[in-house]
């Protein structure tokens, strides 16, 4: 007995069989359509990038713990992209002279991160990234927040099922320095403490806070500020509010698009102001569906030009968990609408001619590849989800006819070949 290689995909990666792929494609196409309705155009790029583009500003978690790196035969240090943002910043920098700003781009790519696989987390996931480049206006945020709600609506979600939680690093810094009294050198540490806020018990947070030099009183003020909701913004100086796109949105009619939440920090170092995440309200799914923010200096890694960016990544794993939890998954499409079945081998050519006409008319049509009993082929067509079969038999064919059987009702009729496409169209409708 020979030893076979394992058939399971690498841990944390997934095979997508056609049934699942059909469901995914239906959902993704609805999303592409909505995104394009806002004027975003699709781009793509390589899965391999120089490792250093992630080491610069993506944050320690990605760079030190999650990056898949390799050295090519020429000794170059490469990485499988863990995210798209550094790549798109590179592409914008490389093409800035040709582009007309503001630029609205989207892509749909697979990303790799070395993480512990768990609900909502895998090692290869697919992200739709949507980003706008070249504007500091809060209108960029508003447009993308509107788009997110449209995307959710396109997949059948309603506002009570999810929440878009947004924060601004400028506001957070204002709270930490002005209200809590955190020294500038400790801002990063305390931000990472806030990032863990919902995952750890209070005692642990207090202890970590003390380790960062927060007094009990400061920790209390931090806790109170994080709980205060939007009211805390009233305690910030006008100069801080002025610099924040999110603060503008919260004071405008667009305020209903988001929920202000100072607990949203996000791990990436490149974000400069607005940060946000979209969450399922069902506690079964505690990982974000969308994550994004504003990055004003990332393109600056590649160019002297200052080109601010703002956008998000939406992950497939959490999206499909969400759709499943809320009963919103579409059904897979059948393999074919019509199966054309010749009753003996001499009629294959005739069956192919008939199938050709039906395909011309836009129907997904199959013909058997090997002769099998009619009953078997009928069973196969039924399993494949076909709505109709066209049986090509010797006598009918010599009279210029075929037999059409509706697989759901079992009704059967003899049809003249030239009128077959119309019959099938009516039958499928
Ligand atoms: P992110 O929050 O790391 O942001 O990822 C965006 C989304 O991708 C998450 O909300 C989640 O749905 C999904 N995701 C991330 N990691 C995993 C994983 N290991 N398994 C399953 N799903 C995952 C970014 O990547 C930013 N580059 C997004 C961005 C675009 N910011 C601005 N523009």
Boltz pocket constraint, residues with backbone or C-beta under 6 A from the ligand:
constraints:
  - pocket:
      binder: B
      contacts: [[A, 82], [A, 83], [A, 84], [A, 85], [A, 113], [A, 115], [A, 120], [A, 121], [A, 122], [A, 123], [A, 124], [A, 125], [A, 126], [A, 127], [A, 129], [A, 130], [A, 131], [A, 278], [A, 288], [A, 289], [A, 290], [A, 291], [A, 292], [A, 293], [A, 310], [A, 311], [A, 312], [A, 313], [A, 314], [A, 315], [A, 316], [A, 317], [A, 318], [A, 319]]
      max_distance: 6.0
